[in-house]
Amino acid sequence: MTGDAPLLRLTGPAKLIGRQAWNACANPLGIADPHPFTRYEFFEALEESRSAVPRQGWQPLHLTLEHNGNIDGILPLYLKAHSQGEYVFDHAWADALERAGGRYYPKLQSAVPFTPVTGHRLLVAQTADTHATRAALLNGGAAAVAESGCSSLHITFPKEDEWRAAETHGYLLRTDRQFHWENKGYGTFDHFLAELSSSKRKNLRKERAAVRDAGITFDWLTGSDITEAHWDKFFGFYMDTGNRKWGKPYLTRDFFSRIGQSMAEQILLIFARRGPEVIAGALNLFGEGVLFGRHWGASEYVPFLHFETCYYQAIDFAIAQKLSKVEAGAQGEHKLLRGYAPVATYSAHFIAHEGLRRAVANYLEAEREAVADNITELSAAAPFKKTD
């Protein structure tokens, strides 16, 4: 690097960085359909809607690398007072440190809040040196642990190459798995079904037929077709699911309006109707050729409606739009029998306390092996026809 020395800064909320500088790092090639969850618009919506704010235990402290008056890199970063909304579970680590007389919270979290989706966490501008900028962000994040009085820094759902780079800067490596559907050039859903074994193909057709026979039809809403009335309806579904699953839904009603205004071209709302009445809905975002399933809810129970709305309709949309994948979110081995395959996900952890670091390192070595074995076993149980 030439000119002035690079400057690392804990900047604060995304709005202090600004749309242009943020997206120059998040989408350095300027592609038309960028990753939706690393866009400035998504972070701004989370923070300005008071979904990811200090009052909720998420204080924005985004780390920037500035050079010659420009922002060359960004590590999305939050000061956390708990471990909720992360989908990579470290509660046992917190308990262990606190039983030993230490303090686990606050901690630093590099993540897209409430979003278990793999994407870049080391955001680098096109004009910057990728290797040097990533190294500076990783080292700066580790230094920020001590400077902010935190126990640790956790980078969740990074890309694999970022994950491997983190190890060379003192981070511990962790793996988990999700289930993703791959589009192998299918022209129709039946084309996809033809690759399944006979019994599994029959089961999927039976599930789809049951929803159809219940009188359910579906609407796909994107772009300007999505209105505030649609968000009102979907928010009711979201609140019902959230209240039953984790007690307090994370996202405010204002969040949905904000993403609807700023990035509707990358949003797919799937609504299930019985006649004129909407009885269920699923929120998806898409970009970089991938459909990302996020939230769903329903006002009544219909057998197999969840599978149809969240999985089969998503596949239909991906095939119609020639998208390469559907990522169906965290957890759920039931997705395997519906054509979604297990894939590894990644996280990297910088832990300052030497005793806890050693214990976690030993645990993660065994866990990574167990996760790899689990992915192998699940892949062998996939519903596709067996070939030599």
C-alpha positions as a LaTeX table, in Angstrom:
\begin{tabular}{lrrr}
\hline
Residue & $x$ (\AA) & $y$ (\AA) & $z$ (\AA) \\
\hline
Met1 & 0.00 & 0.00 & 0.00 \\
Thr2 & 1.17 & 3.53 & $-0.73$ \\
Gly3 & 0.29 & 6.95 & 0.65 \\
Asp4 & $-0.96$ & 7.37 & 4.20 \\
Ala5 & $-0.85$ & 4.40 & 6.56 \\
Pro6 & $-4.09$ & 2.38 & 6.65 \\
Leu7 & $-6.33$ & 3.19 & 9.58 \\
Leu8 & $-8.55$ & 0.66 & 11.36 \\
Arg9 & $-11.60$ & 2.18 & 13.02 \\
Leu10 & $-14.58$ & 0.88 & 15.00 \\
Thr11 & $-17.04$ & 3.06 & 13.14 \\
Gly12 & $-20.48$ & 2.34 & 14.58 \\
Pro13 & $-23.75$ & 1.89 & 12.68 \\
Ala14 & $-23.82$ & 1.24 & 8.94 \\
Lys15 & $-25.24$ & 4.71 & 8.27 \\
Leu16 & $-21.94$ & 6.24 & 9.43 \\
Ile17 & $-20.18$ & 4.32 & 6.66 \\
Gly18 & $-22.78$ & 5.12 & 4.02 \\
Arg19 & $-24.41$ & 3.25 & 1.17 \\
Gln20 & $-21.79$ & 3.97 & $-1.49$ \\
Ala21 & $-18.72$ & 3.04 & 0.58 \\
Trp22 & $-20.37$ & $-0.05$ & 2.08 \\
Asn23 & $-21.63$ & $-1.45$ & $-1.21$ \\
Ala24 & $-18.30$ & $-0.75$ & $-2.90$ \\
Cys25 & $-16.86$ & $-3.32$ & $-0.48$ \\
Ala26 & $-19.86$ & $-5.67$ & $-0.34$ \\
Asn27 & $-20.28$ & $-5.78$ & $-4.12$ \\
Pro28 & $-16.86$ & $-4.82$ & $-5.53$ \\
Leu29 & $-17.63$ & $-6.12$ & $-9.03$ \\
Gly30 & $-20.90$ & $-4.19$ & $-9.22$ \\
Ile31 & $-23.00$ & $-7.20$ & $-10.21$ \\
Ala32 & $-26.69$ & $-6.61$ & $-10.82$ \\
Asp33 & $-27.91$ & $-9.20$ & $-8.29$ \\
Pro34 & $-25.49$ & $-8.99$ & $-5.34$ \\
His35 & $-25.67$ & $-11.11$ & $-2.23$ \\
Pro36 & $-28.75$ & $-9.61$ & $-0.54$ \\
Phe37 & $-27.55$ & $-10.07$ & 3.05 \\
Thr38 & $-24.26$ & $-8.21$ & 2.72 \\
Arg39 & $-25.83$ & $-5.15$ & 1.08 \\
Tyr40 & $-25.83$ & $-1.85$ & 2.95 \\
Glu41 & $-29.60$ & $-1.75$ & 2.55 \\
Phe42 & $-30.08$ & $-4.91$ & 4.60 \\
Phe43 & $-27.84$ & $-3.76$ & 7.47 \\
Glu44 & $-29.40$ & $-0.31$ & 7.44 \\
Ala45 & $-32.88$ & $-1.84$ & 7.65 \\
Leu46 & $-31.86$ & $-3.99$ & 10.62 \\
Glu47 & $-30.33$ & $-1.08$ & 12.50 \\
Glu48 & $-32.67$ & 1.77 & 11.62 \\
Ser49 & $-35.76$ & $-0.37$ & 12.30 \\
Arg50 & $-34.42$ & $-0.97$ & 15.83 \\
Ser51 & $-34.17$ & $-4.70$ & 15.23 \\
Ala52 & $-30.37$ & $-4.87$ & 15.71 \\
Val53 & $-29.63$ & $-2.10$ & 18.21 \\
Pro54 & $-28.03$ & $-1.83$ & 21.68 \\
Arg55 & $-31.41$ & $-2.08$ & 23.40 \\
Gln56 & $-31.79$ & $-5.54$ & 21.86 \\
Gly57 & $-28.23$ & $-6.54$ & 22.76 \\
Trp58 & $-26.77$ & $-5.73$ & 19.30 \\
Gln59 & $-24.57$ & $-2.61$ & 19.29 \\
Pro60 & $-23.21$ & $-1.86$ & 15.80 \\
Leu61 & $-19.43$ & $-1.37$ & 15.83 \\
His62 & $-18.53$ & $-2.11$ & 12.20 \\
Leu63 & $-14.77$ & $-2.25$ & 11.71 \\
Thr64 & $-13.46$ & $-0.31$ & 8.72 \\
Leu65 & $-10.05$ & $-0.13$ & 7.08 \\
Glu66 & $-9.47$ & 3.34 & 5.65 \\
His67 & $-6.64$ & 4.24 & 3.28 \\
Asn68 & $-6.00$ & 7.53 & 1.49 \\
Gly69 & $-9.48$ & 8.76 & 2.34 \\
Asn70 & $-11.25$ & 5.65 & 1.05 \\
Ile71 & $-12.75$ & 2.65 & 2.85 \\
Asp72 & $-10.89$ & $-0.41$ & 1.56 \\
Gly73 & $-12.49$ & $-3.00$ & 3.81 \\
Ile74 & $-15.31$ & $-3.63$ & 6.28 \\
Leu75 & $-15.81$ & $-6.30$ & 8.92 \\
Pro76 & $-19.50$ & $-6.16$ & 9.95 \\
Leu77 & $-19.30$ & $-6.17$ & 13.72 \\
Tyr78 & $-21.59$ & $-5.99$ & 16.76 \\
Leu79 & $-20.98$ & $-5.75$ & 20.47 \\
Lys80 & $-23.18$ & $-8.45$ & 21.98 \\
Ala81 & $-24.62$ & $-8.82$ & 25.46 \\
His82 & $-26.03$ & $-12.32$ & 24.78 \\
Ser83 & $-25.84$ & $-15.15$ & 22.24 \\
Gln84 & $-29.32$ & $-14.90$ & 20.76 \\
Gly85 & $-30.08$ & $-14.60$ & 17.04 \\
Glu86 & $-26.77$ & $-16.08$ & 15.90 \\
Tyr87 & $-27.46$ & $-19.76$ & 14.97 \\
Val88 & $-23.94$ & $-20.81$ & 16.03 \\
Phe89 & $-24.30$ & $-21.84$ & 19.63 \\
Asp90 & $-21.69$ & $-20.90$ & 22.24 \\
His91 & $-23.78$ & $-20.94$ & 25.42 \\
Ala92 & $-21.68$ & $-23.78$ & 26.86 \\
Trp93 & $-18.53$ & $-21.73$ & 26.33 \\
Ala94 & $-20.10$ & $-18.79$ & 28.17 \\
Asp95 & $-21.16$ & $-21.03$ & 31.05 \\
Ala96 & $-17.70$ & $-22.57$ & 31.33 \\
Leu97 & $-15.90$ & $-19.22$ & 31.49 \\
Glu98 & $-18.32$ & $-17.77$ & 34.00 \\
Arg99 & $-18.10$ & $-20.86$ & 36.23 \\
Ala100 & $-14.32$ & $-20.36$ & 36.21 \\
Gly101 & $-14.77$ & $-16.80$ & 37.42 \\
Gly102 & $-14.42$ & $-15.07$ & 34.06 \\
Arg103 & $-16.84$ & $-12.94$ & 32.07 \\
Tyr104 & $-17.98$ & $-14.00$ & 28.59 \\
Tyr105 & $-20.19$ & $-11.04$ & 27.80 \\
Pro106 & $-19.78$ & $-8.61$ & 26.20 \\
Lys107 & $-18.38$ & $-10.32$ & 23.13 \\
Leu108 & $-17.89$ & $-9.21$ & 19.53 \\
Gln109 & $-19.89$ & $-10.81$ & 16.74 \\
Ser110 & $-19.18$ & $-10.48$ & 13.01 \\
Ala111 & $-22.44$ & $-11.55$ & 11.45 \\
Val112 & $-25.58$ & $-10.57$ & 9.63 \\
Pro113 & $-27.96$ & $-10.40$ & 12.61 \\
Phe114 & $-30.64$ & $-13.10$ & 12.74 \\
Thr115 & $-29.47$ & $-14.53$ & 9.40 \\
Pro116 & $-27.82$ & $-17.99$ & 9.16 \\
Val117 & $-26.69$ & $-17.48$ & 5.56 \\
Thr118 & $-23.16$ & $-17.92$ & 4.25 \\
Gly119 & $-21.64$ & $-14.83$ & 2.66 \\
His120 & $-18.57$ & $-12.64$ & 2.74 \\
Arg121 & $-17.70$ & $-11.22$ & 6.14 \\
Leu122 & $-14.41$ & $-9.66$ & 5.06 \\
Leu123 & $-15.74$ & $-7.07$ & 2.64 \\
Val124 & $-13.01$ & $-5.70$ & 0.36 \\
Ala125 & $-13.20$ & $-2.92$ & $-2.24$ \\
Gln126 & $-12.14$ & $-3.76$ & $-5.79$ \\
Thr127 & $-9.24$ & $-1.29$ & $-5.70$ \\
Ala128 & $-7.78$ & $-2.79$ & $-2.49$ \\
Asp129 & $-5.37$ & $-5.69$ & $-2.08$ \\
Thr130 & $-7.62$ & $-8.56$ & $-1.01$ \\
His131 & $-5.01$ & $-10.55$ & 0.95 \\
Ala132 & $-3.61$ & $-7.54$ & 2.82 \\
Thr133 & $-7.05$ & $-6.09$ & 3.57 \\
Arg134 & $-8.41$ & $-9.39$ & 4.89 \\
Ala135 & $-5.35$ & $-9.77$ & 7.09 \\
Ala136 & $-5.76$ & $-6.25$ & 8.46 \\
Leu137 & $-9.45$ & $-6.82$ & 9.24 \\
Leu138 & $-8.79$ & $-10.16$ & 10.97 \\
Asn139 & $-5.94$ & $-8.72$ & 13.03 \\
Gly140 & $-7.96$ & $-5.59$ & 13.76 \\
Gly141 & $-10.90$ & $-7.66$ & 14.92 \\
Ala142 & $-8.69$ & $-9.64$ & 17.28 \\
Ala143 & $-7.15$ & $-6.42$ & 18.64 \\
Ala144 & $-10.63$ & $-4.98$ & 19.17 \\
Val145 & $-11.39$ & $-7.80$ & 21.61 \\
Ala146 & $-8.91$ & $-6.40$ & 24.13 \\
Glu147 & $-9.58$ & $-2.76$ & 23.30 \\
Ser148 & $-13.31$ & $-3.14$ & 23.91 \\
Gly149 & $-12.98$ & $-5.29$ & 27.03 \\
Cys150 & $-14.58$ & $-8.32$ & 25.37 \\
Ser151 & $-13.91$ & $-12.01$ & 25.81 \\
Ser152 & $-13.91$ & $-13.01$ & 22.17 \\
Leu153 & $-14.79$ & $-12.36$ & 18.53 \\
His154 & $-16.98$ & $-14.75$ & 16.53 \\
Ile155 & $-17.20$ & $-14.62$ & 12.73 \\
Thr156 & $-20.24$ & $-16.63$ & 11.71 \\
Phe157 & $-21.21$ & $-17.99$ & 8.27 \\
Pro158 & $-18.19$ & $-16.65$ & 6.35 \\
Lys159 & $-17.11$ & $-17.99$ & 2.99 \\
Glu160 & $-14.78$ & $-20.99$ & 3.22 \\
Asp161 & $-11.72$ & $-19.10$ & 1.98 \\
Glu162 & $-12.27$ & $-16.40$ & 4.62 \\
Trp163 & $-12.67$ & $-19.13$ & 7.23 \\
Arg164 & $-9.36$ & $-20.70$ & 6.29 \\
Ala165 & $-7.65$ & $-17.31$ & 6.25 \\
Ala166 & $-8.87$ & $-16.65$ & 9.80 \\
Glu167 & $-6.97$ & $-19.68$ & 11.10 \\
Thr168 & $-3.65$ & $-18.11$ & 10.09 \\
His169 & $-4.48$ & $-15.13$ & 12.32 \\
Gly170 & $-5.17$ & $-17.08$ & 15.49 \\
Tyr171 & $-8.87$ & $-17.91$ & 15.10 \\
Leu172 & $-10.33$ & $-21.31$ & 16.00 \\
Leu173 & $-12.30$ & $-23.06$ & 13.26 \\
Arg174 & $-15.77$ & $-24.50$ & 13.65 \\
Thr175 & $-18.13$ & $-26.27$ & 11.24 \\
Asp176 & $-21.81$ & $-27.11$ & 11.11 \\
Arg177 & $-24.18$ & $-28.09$ & 8.33 \\
Gln178 & $-27.27$ & $-26.94$ & 6.51 \\
Phe179 & $-29.40$ & $-28.35$ & 3.68 \\
His180 & $-29.32$ & $-26.78$ & 0.22 \\
Trp181 & $-31.03$ & $-27.73$ & $-3.03$ \\
Glu182 & $-28.93$ & $-27.71$ & $-6.19$ \\
Asn183 & $-30.39$ & $-26.93$ & $-9.60$ \\
Lys184 & $-28.77$ & $-29.36$ & $-12.04$ \\
Gly185 & $-30.24$ & $-27.66$ & $-15.08$ \\
Tyr186 & $-33.80$ & $-28.80$ & $-14.40$ \\
Gly187 & $-36.48$ & $-27.56$ & $-16.76$ \\
Thr188 & $-39.41$ & $-28.46$ & $-14.52$ \\
Phe189 & $-40.13$ & $-29.82$ & $-11.05$ \\
Asp190 & $-40.94$ & $-33.18$ & $-12.65$ \\
His191 & $-37.49$ & $-33.15$ & $-14.22$ \\
Phe192 & $-36.06$ & $-32.84$ & $-10.70$ \\
Leu193 & $-38.38$ & $-35.57$ & $-9.39$ \\
Ala194 & $-37.15$ & $-37.94$ & $-12.09$ \\
Glu195 & $-33.76$ & $-38.04$ & $-10.36$ \\
Leu196 & $-35.27$ & $-39.29$ & $-7.09$ \\
Ser197 & $-35.80$ & $-42.90$ & $-6.18$ \\
Ser198 & $-39.28$ & $-44.22$ & $-6.92$ \\
Ser199 & $-40.51$ & $-44.24$ & $-3.32$ \\
Lys200 & $-39.23$ & $-40.73$ & $-2.56$ \\
Arg201 & $-40.64$ & $-39.36$ & $-5.79$ \\
Lys202 & $-44.02$ & $-40.84$ & $-4.92$ \\
Asn203 & $-43.89$ & $-39.30$ & $-1.45$ \\
Leu204 & $-43.16$ & $-35.79$ & $-2.75$ \\
Arg205 & $-45.98$ & $-36.01$ & $-5.27$ \\
Lys206 & $-48.33$ & $-37.18$ & $-2.53$ \\
Glu207 & $-47.40$ & $-34.21$ & $-0.33$ \\
Arg208 & $-47.90$ & $-31.71$ & $-3.14$ \\
Ala209 & $-51.21$ & $-33.30$ & $-4.11$ \\
Ala210 & $-52.49$ & $-33.09$ & $-0.52$ \\
Val211 & $-51.94$ & $-29.32$ & $-0.46$ \\
Arg212 & $-53.52$ & $-28.90$ & $-3.87$ \\
Asp213 & $-56.51$ & $-31.04$ & $-2.87$ \\
Ala214 & $-56.98$ & $-28.82$ & 0.20 \\
Gly215 & $-57.79$ & $-26.01$ & $-2.22$ \\
Ile216 & $-54.53$ & $-24.12$ & $-1.71$ \\
Thr217 & $-53.02$ & $-21.99$ & $-4.48$ \\
Phe218 & $-49.88$ & $-19.84$ & $-4.44$ \\
Asp219 & $-48.86$ & $-16.33$ & $-5.37$ \\
Trp220 & $-45.27$ & $-15.23$ & $-6.04$ \\
Leu221 & $-44.75$ & $-11.56$ & $-5.27$ \\
Thr222 & $-41.59$ & $-9.64$ & $-6.12$ \\
Gly223 & $-40.55$ & $-6.04$ & $-6.70$ \\
Ser224 & $-43.28$ & $-3.42$ & $-6.93$ \\
Asp225 & $-45.99$ & $-6.08$ & $-6.60$ \\
Ile226 & $-45.26$ & $-6.19$ & $-2.84$ \\
Thr227 & $-47.33$ & $-3.63$ & $-0.94$ \\
Glu228 & $-47.55$ & $-2.57$ & 2.69 \\
Ala229 & $-50.73$ & $-4.65$ & 2.95 \\
His230 & $-48.69$ & $-7.71$ & 1.99 \\
Trp231 & $-46.11$ & $-6.86$ & 4.66 \\
Asp232 & $-48.87$ & $-6.44$ & 7.24 \\
Lys233 & $-50.15$ & $-9.90$ & 6.42 \\
Phe234 & $-46.73$ & $-11.49$ & 6.44 \\
Phe235 & $-45.74$ & $-9.80$ & 9.69 \\
Gly236 & $-48.70$ & $-11.47$ & 11.37 \\
Phe237 & $-47.40$ & $-14.86$ & 10.22 \\
Tyr238 & $-43.86$ & $-13.98$ & 11.33 \\
Met239 & $-44.98$ & $-12.90$ & 14.80 \\
Asp240 & $-47.05$ & $-16.04$ & 15.31 \\
Thr241 & $-44.14$ & $-18.33$ & 14.39 \\
Gly242 & $-41.64$ & $-16.30$ & 16.40 \\
Asn243 & $-43.78$ & $-16.24$ & 19.53 \\
Arg244 & $-44.13$ & $-20.01$ & 19.42 \\
Lys245 & $-40.50$ & $-20.85$ & 18.56 \\
Trp246 & $-38.36$ & $-18.47$ & 20.58 \\
Gly247 & $-40.68$ & $-16.27$ & 22.63 \\
Lys248 & $-39.73$ & $-12.89$ & 21.23 \\
Pro249 & $-39.43$ & $-12.30$ & 17.47 \\
Tyr250 & $-36.32$ & $-10.36$ & 16.56 \\
Leu251 & $-37.50$ & $-8.23$ & 13.64 \\
Thr252 & $-39.77$ & $-5.20$ & 13.94 \\
Arg253 & $-42.58$ & $-4.39$ & 11.53 \\
Asp254 & $-40.57$ & $-1.41$ & 10.27 \\
Phe255 & $-37.76$ & $-3.72$ & 9.13 \\
Phe256 & $-40.00$ & $-5.32$ & 6.51 \\
Ser257 & $-41.15$ & $-1.97$ & 5.16 \\
Arg258 & $-37.54$ & $-0.84$ & 4.86 \\
Ile259 & $-36.33$ & $-3.84$ & 2.86 \\
Gly260 & $-39.51$ & $-3.61$ & 0.80 \\
Gln261 & $-38.61$ & $-0.05$ & $-0.13$ \\
Ser262 & $-34.88$ & $-0.48$ & $-0.68$ \\
Met263 & $-34.39$ & $-3.97$ & $-2.12$ \\
Ala264 & $-37.75$ & $-5.30$ & $-3.28$ \\
Glu265 & $-36.19$ & $-6.47$ & $-6.56$ \\
Gln266 & $-34.41$ & $-9.18$ & $-4.55$ \\
Ile267 & $-37.39$ & $-10.26$ & $-2.46$ \\
Leu268 & $-39.80$ & $-13.11$ & $-3.12$ \\
Leu269 & $-42.91$ & $-13.38$ & $-0.97$ \\
Ile270 & $-44.76$ & $-16.67$ & $-1.41$ \\
Phe271 & $-48.35$ & $-16.51$ & $-0.23$ \\
Ala272 & $-50.62$ & $-19.54$ & 0.14 \\
Arg273 & $-54.32$ & $-18.85$ & $-0.46$ \\
Arg274 & $-57.54$ & $-20.73$ & $-0.01$ \\
Gly275 & $-59.79$ & $-18.76$ & $-2.31$ \\
Pro276 & $-59.32$ & $-15.06$ & $-1.47$ \\
Glu277 & $-57.92$ & $-15.73$ & 2.01 \\
Val278 & $-54.14$ & $-15.78$ & 2.52 \\
Ile279 & $-53.40$ & $-18.46$ & 5.13 \\
Ala280 & $-49.58$ & $-18.74$ & 4.99 \\
Gly281 & $-46.52$ & $-16.95$ & 3.71 \\
Ala282 & $-42.78$ & $-17.39$ & 3.26 \\
Leu283 & $-40.15$ & $-14.69$ & 2.86 \\
Asn284 & $-37.22$ & $-15.37$ & 0.54 \\
Leu285 & $-34.44$ & $-13.17$ & $-0.82$ \\
Phe286 & $-32.35$ & $-13.92$ & $-3.88$ \\
Gly287 & $-29.04$ & $-12.85$ & $-5.35$ \\
Glu288 & $-25.85$ & $-14.25$ & $-6.87$ \\
Gly289 & $-28.02$ & $-16.92$ & $-8.47$ \\
Val290 & $-29.28$ & $-18.28$ & $-5.13$ \\
Leu291 & $-32.69$ & $-18.22$ & $-3.45$ \\
Phe292 & $-32.43$ & $-17.85$ & 0.33 \\
Gly293 & $-35.39$ & $-19.00$ & 2.41 \\
Arg294 & $-35.80$ & $-17.01$ & 5.62 \\
His295 & $-39.11$ & $-16.80$ & 7.50 \\
Trp296 & $-42.50$ & $-18.42$ & 7.29 \\
Gly297 & $-45.80$ & $-18.58$ & 9.15 \\
Ala298 & $-49.40$ & $-19.75$ & 8.80 \\
Ser299 & $-52.75$ & $-18.90$ & 10.33 \\
Glu300 & $-53.97$ & $-22.49$ & 10.24 \\
Tyr301 & $-52.58$ & $-25.99$ & 9.98 \\
Val302 & $-52.77$ & $-27.77$ & 6.64 \\
Pro303 & $-50.83$ & $-31.04$ & 6.24 \\
Phe304 & $-47.62$ & $-30.53$ & 4.24 \\
Leu305 & $-48.29$ & $-26.81$ & 3.76 \\
His306 & $-44.96$ & $-25.88$ & 5.31 \\
Phe307 & $-43.06$ & $-28.18$ & 2.95 \\
Glu308 & $-44.94$ & $-26.88$ & $-0.07$ \\
Thr309 & $-44.65$ & $-23.19$ & 0.77 \\
Cys310 & $-41.02$ & $-23.18$ & 1.91 \\
Tyr311 & $-39.38$ & $-25.97$ & $-0.08$ \\
Tyr312 & $-41.32$ & $-27.01$ & $-3.17$ \\
Gln313 & $-42.47$ & $-23.54$ & $-4.20$ \\
Ala314 & $-38.89$ & $-22.35$ & $-3.69$ \\
Ile315 & $-37.66$ & $-25.07$ & $-6.05$ \\
Asp316 & $-40.33$ & $-24.13$ & $-8.59$ \\
Phe317 & $-39.20$ & $-20.49$ & $-8.45$ \\
Ala318 & $-35.52$ & $-21.40$ & $-8.73$ \\
Ile319 & $-36.18$ & $-23.55$ & $-11.78$ \\
Ala320 & $-38.32$ & $-20.85$ & $-13.41$ \\
Gln321 & $-35.68$ & $-18.18$ & $-12.78$ \\
Lys322 & $-32.74$ & $-20.50$ & $-13.57$ \\
Leu323 & $-31.22$ & $-19.98$ & $-10.14$ \\
Ser324 & $-28.41$ & $-22.35$ & $-9.15$ \\
Lys325 & $-29.42$ & $-23.13$ & $-5.56$ \\
Val326 & $-32.00$ & $-22.85$ & $-2.82$ \\
Glu327 & $-30.63$ & $-22.38$ & 0.68 \\
Ala328 & $-33.39$ & $-23.32$ & 3.08 \\
Gly329 & $-31.96$ & $-21.90$ & 6.32 \\
Ala330 & $-30.71$ & $-23.54$ & 9.48 \\
Gln331 & $-31.42$ & $-27.03$ & 10.85 \\
Gly332 & $-33.99$ & $-29.49$ & 9.53 \\
Glu333 & $-32.98$ & $-33.04$ & 8.56 \\
His334 & $-36.50$ & $-33.40$ & 7.16 \\
Lys335 & $-35.22$ & $-31.36$ & 4.19 \\
Leu336 & $-32.96$ & $-34.24$ & 3.14 \\
Leu337 & $-35.82$ & $-36.45$ & 1.95 \\
Arg338 & $-37.13$ & $-33.52$ & $-0.07$ \\
Gly339 & $-34.05$ & $-33.18$ & $-2.22$ \\
Tyr340 & $-32.00$ & $-30.79$ & $-0.10$ \\
Ala341 & $-28.43$ & $-32.02$ & 0.43 \\
Pro342 & $-26.19$ & $-31.46$ & 3.48 \\
Val343 & $-23.41$ & $-28.89$ & 3.07 \\
Ala344 & $-20.85$ & $-27.55$ & 5.51 \\
Thr345 & $-21.11$ & $-24.10$ & 7.08 \\
Tyr346 & $-18.31$ & $-22.30$ & 8.86 \\
Ser347 & $-17.46$ & $-20.03$ & 11.76 \\
Ala348 & $-14.18$ & $-18.68$ & 13.19 \\
His349 & $-13.59$ & $-17.74$ & 16.83 \\
Phe350 & $-10.91$ & $-15.61$ & 18.49 \\
Ile351 & $-10.92$ & $-16.29$ & 22.25 \\
Ala352 & $-8.69$ & $-14.18$ & 24.48 \\
His353 & $-8.81$ & $-16.33$ & 27.63 \\
Glu354 & $-6.07$ & $-18.95$ & 27.26 \\
Gly355 & $-7.78$ & $-21.61$ & 29.36 \\
Leu356 & $-11.06$ & $-21.33$ & 27.52 \\
Arg357 & $-9.24$ & $-21.15$ & 24.20 \\
Arg358 & $-7.45$ & $-24.47$ & 24.85 \\
Ala359 & $-10.66$ & $-26.18$ & 25.94 \\
Val360 & $-12.63$ & $-24.89$ & 22.95 \\
Ala361 & $-9.84$ & $-25.83$ & 20.53 \\
Asn362 & $-9.93$ & $-29.45$ & 21.74 \\
Tyr363 & $-13.71$ & $-29.52$ & 21.54 \\
Leu364 & $-13.79$ & $-28.07$ & 18.02 \\
Glu365 & $-11.30$ & $-30.60$ & 16.69 \\
Ala366 & $-13.64$ & $-33.43$ & 17.67 \\
Glu367 & $-16.72$ & $-31.51$ & 16.56 \\
Arg368 & $-15.35$ & $-30.85$ & 13.06 \\
Glu369 & $-14.72$ & $-34.57$ & 12.63 \\
Ala370 & $-18.23$ & $-35.41$ & 13.84 \\
Val371 & $-19.80$ & $-32.86$ & 11.50 \\
Ala372 & $-17.85$ & $-34.24$ & 8.53 \\
Asp373 & $-18.96$ & $-37.78$ & 9.38 \\
Asn374 & $-22.57$ & $-36.61$ & 9.73 \\
Ile375 & $-22.49$ & $-34.93$ & 6.31 \\
Thr376 & $-21.10$ & $-38.13$ & 4.77 \\
Glu377 & $-23.81$ & $-40.26$ & 6.40 \\
Leu378 & $-26.59$ & $-37.90$ & 5.40 \\
Ser379 & $-25.33$ & $-37.66$ & 1.83 \\
Ala380 & $-25.47$ & $-41.45$ & 1.60 \\
Ala381 & $-29.12$ & $-41.30$ & 2.68 \\
Ala382 & $-30.10$ & $-38.72$ & 0.04 \\
Pro383 & $-33.27$ & $-39.63$ & $-1.90$ \\
Phe384 & $-31.63$ & $-39.61$ & $-5.32$ \\
Lys385 & $-31.33$ & $-42.72$ & $-7.48$ \\
Lys386 & $-28.21$ & $-44.70$ & $-6.72$ \\
Thr387 & $-25.61$ & $-44.88$ & $-9.47$ \\
Asp388 & $-22.44$ & $-46.98$ & $-9.83$ \\
\hline
\end{tabular}
